[in-house]
């Protein structure tokens, strides 16, 4: 594994994205180019096929509002020069054939996530200056859709020829209930980020001094994860080995055991063999001192962990040798697992000109506009949302990109309901109790408390297993058929 310094990663990725002609150099690797046409016509390239797939039969935009407004939250001091969203949107507009009929207004909002969320209902409500487009988060989309803030784009998606090019999990993330409320534009896949130097020093991986290359850590089971923690503990007992303080780690454990939080019918699972295995694995990690939980994460003077589950490179690893590994299954036969999140382009319900908003949204997602933006965000951990562009040569050289992108097609999507926030709180309470007392009796009590919490939040009628064995049998039979 070559030296990976995050500053160099970002610089290299930005350089690649700005190279002339790099934008769509290998846009559709998995699709063959059309054979040379007869009668002297030119053959169609994969890049042209990808562009054609994005073409839309769009409405006449000479009427309606003269201005298309895009609003999003930003942390950039100078969004015009530092924020990839600004550059992406402006570049798409500057080369758009409809720009003579419209004006683009970009509104980056410099607020914290909490401030942005608190102000959003008023911004998107009637009587205000509602934008035509917003850049939203998939984690908040269900609540915003339920609150009536977003336009249902199901009809547009059904006739959107490029819709088939988006990863299926991302299309699920863009949906809530029976509707589609956004178009994917960014994605993240969770995995295990690790301090490669510490793992090498502990003997978890091999290091070749002659080539200055380090072996990647590729755990094939949770047993490998525990063995890495054991070796780290032997090397440095003052080190915190594994960050198991957030609900994401429990989600990954549950997935690795073959479990899910809900059934195929959407009822919440309160008790199952995979959940019991996940809780037992978590208990063992706490009991052996290999992992810290929510309480340990609050200790001000505690050292950082060597292995951290997350979607992007943890800040405490940004200055050193960093590695990435997929979360393994409990058995070697299982495939790696991940949880996906992302960003979406959304049209508010009160948008002044929905037709123009949809037309410009489609323009932004065309290959020549979207791919340079995807390459820039890949430097920060982002993934490409279009399957026809994901293998582009423009991504070559970005560390960890290929490994994380490969996880996206089979990624787990959290239940698309605001209720999931309440269920996550129940999981966090279970983890806190287990960290405080990782004995077997306490683990059983924590599991029972989790079951009770889920039933209280979702309602017993919306949970599985049910009190009536016949209802359980019918639901199990239906799940097997699916």
N, C-alpha and C positions, 0 to 999 in steps of 0.2 A: 504494500500500500504506500503510495507516494505521499510526500508531505502535503498536508491539506490545511492551509491557513485561510480563514474565512474571508479576510480582506482580498486575498488573491483570487479566491473563488468568484467573488462579485465582480472584480475587475475583468477577469477572463470572460465571464458570461456576458458582461455588457459589451465587451469588445466584439465577441462573436455575433451578438445581435445586430451590431451596427455595420457589419461587413456588407459591401454591396453584393446583392445577389444571394445572400445567405438565408433570406427569409423563408423560402419554400423549396430548399434544395433537395429534400427527400421527403416530400410531404405525404406520400402514400406508399410506403414501402411494401405493405401487405396487399396492394392492389396492382395488377399488371397494367402496363400501358397498353392502349388500344393498338391493334395491328395497323400497319400503314394502310391508309384508305386508298381505294381505287380511284381512277380518273384524275390522278395527279394531286389529290388533296393531301395536306400535311397530316402526319400522324399526331395523335393526342398524347400529351405527356401526363404523368401522374399528377403533376402540379396543376395542369389545366383541368384534369378531372376533379380534383379537390375544389378548385374554384367554381367549377360548374355545379358541383353538388350544393354549394352555398347560394347559388343564384336564386332569386325570388321573383315571383310575380307580384310586384309591390303596387300600392295604390298611387294615384296621381297626387303628388305632394305640392302642387302649385297653390292649393288653398290651405285652410287651417292656420294654425299659429305660425308666425314668421320665425320664431325662436325655438330651438330644441335645447332643453336644459338638462344637463347631467350633474347629479349631486352625489358626493361620496365623502366618507370620513377619511382624514389623512393625518399622518404624523410628521409629514415633511415640512421643514421650515419654509422652503420655496417650492411649492408644488409644481410650478410651471417648468422648473429645471430638474427637480429631484423626484417627482412622483411619476412612476411608469404609467399610471392611469391617465394622467393629463396628456402625456406624449402619445399614448395609444389612441385616445379619443380624438385629439387634434389631428393626428396623422390620418386617421380614418376619414375625418371630415374634409381635410384639405384635398384628398384624392377622390372624393365622392362626386358622382355625376349630378347629384341633387343639390350641391352646395350653392348653386345660383339661386335656388328657391328658399333657402333656409339660412339661419344664422345659428352658430353653436355657442352656447353659454355654459362654461364649466364652473362648477361651484364646489371646490374642495372645502370641507368643513374641518377646522382644526379643533377637535374636541376629544376628550377621552371617550372610550367605548360606552361608559355609563352615561355620560352627558348626551352622547349621540342617541342612545336608546331612549332616554327620558324625553328628548325633544322630538323624536320622530313622529309620534301621533299628531302633534300640532303641525309639524311641517307638511305632512301628507294629508292633512284634513282639509275640509271645505273652507273656503274663505281666505286661505293663506296663499303663499306663493309656492304652490306644489310643483316640483320638477316633473319633467317628462320621463326621466330615467333615474334610477338610483342603483348604486352598487351595494348589494346587501349580502348578509351572511346566511348560509344554509341552516345554521343552528337557530337563527331567529325567524326564519321564513314561516314555519308553521304558526307561530304566535301572531305574526304580522298578517298572515292570510286569514286566520280566524278572527282577527280584529277588524277585518274589512279594509285594510290599508292597501292591498295589492290587487291588481287586475288578474283575473283568471285567463291565462294564455293558452288554454287547452286547444282551442280552435286554431290559433296561430301555429302551435307546435305540430298539430296534425297535418298541416299543409306545408310545413317548413322542411324543405328537402334535405337540409343539412342536419336535421334532428337525429337521423340515423348514425351520424358520425360521432355523437357524444357517447361517452361511457355510460352504460346502463345504471351503475350506482349513482352517478352524478345526475342523471335524469330523475332518479328517485329522490335525491336530495333537493331537487328543484320543485318537488311536488308536495302537496299536503292535502289530506282528504282525497277527494276525487278530482282535484284540479292541478294544473301546472301553473306555477306562479313566478317562474323565472327561467332564464337560460344560463347554463353553467358558463363561467368564464375563468374560474380558478379552482384548484383542488389541492388538498393535502392528504397524505396517507401516514398514519401513525406507525412508529416503530421504536426500536431501542437505540438511542444515541449513547455512545460510550467514549470514555477517555482512553484512547488507544495506547498512550504511553504507559498508563497505570496497568492496563491489562497485559501489556508486553512485559513489564517489570515483574508482574506476579506470575508469569509463565502461562497465562491464558492463551496467548498467541505467540508465534515465533517472530523473531526479528533478525534479519540478515544484515550484519554490520558492513559487509563488503558492498552490497547493493543499496544499503540504507532503505531497504523496503521492508515493510511490516505486513504480516499476514492478516487478512481480514478475519474478524470473528463472525462465524456463522453457526450459531447454536441451532441444533436440530430438534431439541426438546427442552422442556422446562428443567429437566435434569441437568442439561448443559448450562442453563442459566444459574442454577444453584451451585454447580461445580465452579463456575467462574467466581461467584461470590465467596466460596470457600477458599479459593486460591488468593483472592484479594485480601481476605481476612487474615490469612497466614502471613501475607506480605506486610500488611499495615492494619493493626487493630484499631487505630484511630480514624480510619477512613469509613465513611458511610458508603456501602457497596451498591445498593439498589434503591432507587426512589420509588416506593410503592405507596405514595401519599395521596394520589388522586384517583378519582373513579375511572379514569382512562385505563390504568393498569389492571383494575379488576375487570373491566370490559374485555381487555385483551386476554386475560386469563380465562374468562368465561368462554370466549370464542375459541381459544386454544383447546379447551376441553370438549368442544363440539356443541356448546350451548348457545342459547339466544335469550334475550330478555322477554320476547313475546313469541306466541305460537304463529303458525301460518295464517290463522284466522284473526290475529291481532289481539288476542287475550294475553294478559301479563302472566308470566310464569313465576310462581312463588316458590316452587320446590321442584328440583330435578336432579338427576345424577350428575350432569355436568356442573350445575351450580354448587353441589356439595363438593365435587372435586376441586373446583376453583377456590372455594372458601378454605378447604383443607390445605391447598398449596400455598395460599396466602398466609394461613396460620403458621405453617412450617417456616416460611421465610421470615416472619416476625419472630418466632420462637428461637430460631437459630441465630438471630442477630444479623441476618444477611440483608434485611430490608428495614426501612423506617416508614412509618405511616403518617397520617395527618398531624399527629402531635409532634413527631420528630421534625417535620418540615417547618414547624414554628420556632424551633430553637435558634436563637440568634447567633450563637457562637459555634454551631455545629459545622464541620467541614462539608464540602460538597460531595455528592454521590459520584461514583464512577460509571454507573449505568442509569440512564434516565429515559423513561418512555415519553414520547412527545411527537408532535407533528413537524416541528422545525428544530434546527440546531439550538440547544439550550444556551442561554447567554453566558453561563459560566464555562462553557467549552469553546467559546468563540475564539479564544486566543491560543489554543493549543492543537494538538493532534487529535482529530475527531474521527470516529467511525460510526457506521450505521449498520444495524442488523434487523432483519424482520423478526417479529415476535413468532417463536416456533410453537408448534402444537405440542401437547403433552406427550404424544407418542411420535416416534420418528416417521411413522407412516402418514401423519397429518401434514397438510400443506400450511405454509406460513399464513398468518392472519393479520388483518389490519382494520382500522376504523377510518372512514373517510369523512372529511369536512370540505367546505369550499366556499366560494363566492359566486354570486349570481347577478345578472343584470335583470332588474325588475321594473315594471311599469306601475306606478301608483294608481289606485282606483280613481283618484281625482286629477290625474295627469291632464294638462290642457289639450294635448294633441296625441292621442294614443296611436293613430296610424303613422304619424311621422316618427314617434318614439320607436315603434316596432321596426320601421324601415331602417332607422339608424342603428338600432341594436343589431340587425342582421348585417349591416355594413361593418360594424365593429368586429363581428365574428367571422368575416371572410378571411381566408388563409393569409393573404398578403398583409392584412391589418393585424390579425390576432397573433400570428406566430412570433413576430418580434417582441410583442408584449409578454408572451408566454416564456420566451427565453430569458428575458430580464427578470421575471419573477421567479424563475427556476433557480436563480442564484441565491434566493432567500428561502428556498425550500418548496416553492410552488411546483405544480405539475400541470402538464398539458391536458386540456379537457376533451380534445378531439382525437379520436383514434387514428384518423388519416394523417395527422400531423405529428403524433407523439414520437415517432421514430426518426424525425428529421435530423439531418446532420448538424443543424444549428445547435442542438443540445449536446453534441459531442464535447467531452472534456469537463462537463459540469459534474463534480463529485456527487456520488450517491443518486444522481438523477435516474439512471437506468434501473437500479434496484428498487427504488420507490415507485417509479412509474409502472413497473411490472406488477406491483401489488394492486393497482387501482381497479383492474377489471373485475376482481373478486372481492372488493372491499365491502365491509359491513356498513350498513346505513342505519343509524339510530332511528328508533320509532318516530315517525313524523307527527308528533303531537306535543303540545305544550306540557302535557302531563309528565313527559320524560324528565323535566327539571325536578319535579317532586320525587320521582322514583330515584333519581341520582342522589338526592339528599338522603334518602333512606340507605342507599349503598354506602355513602360516606360515613354515616353513623355506625353502620356495621363495621367498617374498616377501623374507625376510632376505637370501638369497643374491643376489637380483636387485637389491635396494637397494645392497648392497655393491659389486656390479659389474654395471652395466646394459648391458654390451656385448652384441653379438649372440651371440658365442660363449658367453659366460657365461649368457645367457638360455636357450640351447639346453641347456646343462648343467643349469640349474635345472629346466627342463621334464622332462628325463630323470630327474633325482633325484625329482621329484614322481611320475612314473609308477612308478618303482621303489618308492617309499614306499607308494603306494596298493596295489600288488601284494603287498607284504610284509604290510601290515595286513589286507587283505581276503582274500588268497589268490588266486593266478593264476586258479584255476577260477571265481572270482566276479568277474572283471574282463573288460572289453571295451576294445579288440579282443582276440580270442583268437588263440592260435598257429595254430589250424586255420581256414583261410579258409572252409571249408564251414560251420563253426559260426557264424562271423561273418555269413555270407550269410543263414543261417536266422534269426538274431536280428534282423538288419536288416529282413528281410521281415516278421517278426512285429511289429516296432515300427511299420512303415509301415501295417500293417493296423489297429493300434490308433489 
